Amino acid sequence: MEIVWLGHSCFRIRGREATVVTDPCPPASGYTIGKPTADIVTVSHPHENHSYVKAVAGHPVLIERPGEYEIHGAFVTGVGTYHDASKGADRGPNVTFVVEMEDLRVCHLGDLGHTPTPDQVEELSGVGVLFIPVGGNTTIDGATAAEVVNIIEPAIVVPMHYRTEVSKGELAPLDRFLKEMGAKDLEPQPKLSVNRSSLPHETQVLLLDYRRPDGRPSGR
């Protein structure tokens, strides 16, 4: 499985069975994701920075609600969560997605705004790769994100939805989350190639690079 960060909360997850694009974002977000081709697009909530579906090429199946789906050999589970700590009263619902391909479970938390409940954690068990928002303001912040990681216990953690040199909006930088996780001297990688046998035995934080509008790697 190959995973590339296209910016903000948008990833391309490419497996043998299918290619999934998560939360596609528009140029107004500060990121230019290009025109990725996908079989499946997941949208955690309808904000334009997470639902710019027209940027995705091909004829993807759009999933934006909780439920269980089997598409092109990929199993996708949408878990109903919230965009805030008040059960959606402030910012509404959020859908967390678990994608299972090639005997790997990959979880995209979307704009999660709270610590998951025990029932939600059970649905997220056995996650190999976790994409987690860490920028605060409209999602959990770095400290809460570290708590969520400890609860879900994934093998690999990839932070997203934080302030970069190109991002727009009020988001905190990555530093607080990395400090809470005790992660130091991490170099952003252009992509993550992973299979079940290559997963680490203890949780590891991995930074993925994004492409700047001029096409060069960010270097963070």
N, C-alpha and C positions, 0 to 999 in steps of 0.2 A: 504494500500500500504506500502511495506517495501523497504527501500532504504539503501544500504550499499556502502561505499566508498572502492574500491579495490586499490586505489592509482592513483596518477597523475590526469588524467581527466576521469578515468574509474569508473563507478558506475554500480551497479546491481539494477534495479528497478523492483520489483516483485509485480504484481497485480493479481487479480483473473483471468483476461482475458489472460495475457501474461507476460513474463519476458523479460526485455530489458537490454542489456549491452551496455554502451556507450564508445566510444574511447578506446578499449582494448590496453594495453601497454605491451611491452616485458620486460623480466628480465633486459635488458640493461638499462631500465629507472630507475632501482634501486628498483622497486616494483615487487613482485611476486603475481600475481592475482589469481593463482591457475588455475582451469579449470571450470569456471562458465558455467552453462547451460542456454541457452537463446533461445527465439523464434525469437527475433529481435536483430540485432546489428547495431548501428548507428556509422558512422565514419565521423567526421567533416572535415577532410582533410587527404591526403595520407601519412603524416609523420609517420614513423614506431612507434613512441611513442603514436600514436593515431589510428593505423590501424592494430594491431597485432591480426587479426581475428582468426588465427588458435589456439589461446588460448581458444576460446569459444567452449564449447561442445554442442552437439545436432545438429540440422539442421537449424540454424537460417537464417532468411531472412536478407540480408545485404542491408542497406540503406545508400547511400553516396552522394546523389544528392538532390537538392531542389525539392519540389513537395509535393503532398498529398497522403498518403498511409493509407489503412485500412488492418491490419494484425492481425489475431487471436483476433479480437474484440478491438484491440488498434488502435487509430487514431494517425498517426505520420505526422507532417508537417515539411518539411525541408525548412528553410528560408535562401536564399542566402545572405551571408555577406562576410566580407573580413578579411584576416589575418593581415592586417596592416591598417594604416590610409591614404593610398594612393590608395584606391580602388583596392587593389590587385597587384599594380605595383611592390611592394617589395617582398611579400611573397605569393601572390596568393589568391585564394578564400578560404572561410571557410563556412561551413554549420552549422547553428544553428538549433537545433531540438526541437520541442514541441511535447511531448507525452501526449496524453489524454486517461486516463483510470479511471474508477470508479468516474466519474464526477470531476476529478482532472487534472489540466494542469501542467505538469512538463517541465521545459525548460533547455536544456543543451546548453550553448553558444559556446562550442568548443573553438578554439583558436581565439576568437574574438580580433581584433586589433584596434577597433575604437568605437566611440559612435554610437549607432544605429540611423538610420534616422527615421523620423516620420512614414513613411510607414512600416518600420521594426518593430517599437515599437507597431504599431497597430496590427500586426500579433502576437505579443508576449503578448497581453493584457490578463488579467485575470489569470496570472501565479500564482499557489500556491507555487511551489518550484522552485527556480532558482539556477542552478549550474553555478558559475561564476569564470573565471580565474582571479587571482590577483597577479601573480608573475612577471609581466612585461617582459621585454626583447623581447620575441616573441609574447606577448599578451598585453592587457591593464594592467596597473599597479594598485596598490592598490587605489590610488586617483581616477583614471578614473573609476575603478570598482565601487567605492562608488557612483559616478555620475550616472553610468548605473543603479544601484539599485534604485536610486531615480527616474529615468525616468520610469523604468518598473514597479516599486511598487509591488514586489512579497510579499507574506505573509511570506515565509521562504527563507533565503539566505544561501546557502552552498558554501563556497569558495573551490577552487580547483587549481591545476596547480601552486603550490608555493613550495618553498624550505622546505624540511624536512630533517631529519637526514639520510635518505636513498636515497633521490632523486639525480639524476644526471643532469648536465646542469646548466646553469646560470639563476637561478630564485631567485627573492627576497623572503624573508620570509613573513609570514602572518601578522606581526605586523602593517605595515602601513595601510593595509585595515581595520583591527580591530579598529585602532585609528581613521580613517576617519569615521567609522560607529559608533563610540562611544560605542563599545562593549568591556566590561571588564569582567575578571574573568570567562571566558567560559571554560568549561570542555568538551573535545572531547567525543562524544557518540559513542557506537559501531554500532548503526543503528538508522534510523529514521522510526518510524511507524506513518503514517499520513493518515487521511481521510479529506474530505471536512469540516466536522463539527468541526474538531480539529484544523483547521488553526487559527493562531492568527489574531487579528484585526489590529495590527500594525506590520510592518516588523521586523522580528527577525533574527539575525544571529545564525546559528547553526553549530558547528564544528563536523565533523565525523572523527572517528579514522580509521586508516588503519592498515593492518596486516604487521608486519615486516617479512623478509624472514625466520626468525626462528619460525614464527607462533605466536609470542607474540604481544599484542597490543602495539601501538607506545607510548601512553601517551604523544604524541607530544613533 
